[in-house]
Amino acid sequence: MHRLSGKVAIITGASAGIGRATAKLFVAEGARLVLGARRQSGLAELAAELQAAGIGARNTPYCEKGV
C-alpha cells in the first residue's frame, strides 16, 4: 500500500545515513521527494539508485557549497 501517495516530503541530509534511508522508505510508500544534502555526490548516487529502480529521479543542484 502506498500510504504517502500524493504527498511531497522534503528530506535534508539525504546523501547518507538516516536521511538516505528515509528517502528510500518514503519513495517506496509513494511520496514525491525534494532532497537536500551537503554532499552533491551522495545525492547523485541516490538519484541514480532510484532511477535504476524505475523511480523517476532528477538530480538538480540548487546551491553550491559556501553560498
N, C-alpha and C positions, 0 to 999 in steps of 0.2 A: 504494500500500500504506500502511496506517495503522500505522506502527511503534510509535506511542505509545498505541494504543487500549487503554483500560482503565487508563491511568496518570493521575496528577494531578501537575501541575507548579505550583510556587509561583515566581512571577516578580516581582521588585521592579524599580522603575524602568520600569514598563510604559507610562507615558504618552508616552514618546518614545524615539527612538534605538534602541539595541541591544535594550533591554527590549521595546519595541513590536514590533520585527521578530521577536524570539524568540517572543513570544506568538503572532503570526500564523503562524509556521512550526510551532510546536508544535500549535496547533489544527488546522492543515492535516494534521498527522500523526495526528490523532485524540485528542490529550490533552485532558483537562479542566483548566481553569486557575483558579488563585487569583492575582489580580493586585493589586499594591500600587504606589503612587507618591505623591509629594508633591503633584502637581497633579491634583486631582479632575476638572478639566475635560478633561484629556488621557485619563483613564480613561473618562470618559463618552463621548468621541469614539470611542475604541477599542471600547467596548461597542456603540455604535451601528453602527459598521462591521461588527462580527461579526454583529449581528442582521440587518443588510441583506444579508449573505452567506448568511443562513439558518442561522447558528450560534447556538444558544441562549446568550445572554449576559445577565447581570443586573448592573447597576451598583449596588452597595450599599456606601455609605461605612461604614467601621467606626471611624474615628478622625478627629477634627478636628485641623487644624494647631495645633500648640502644646500639645497634650495629652500 
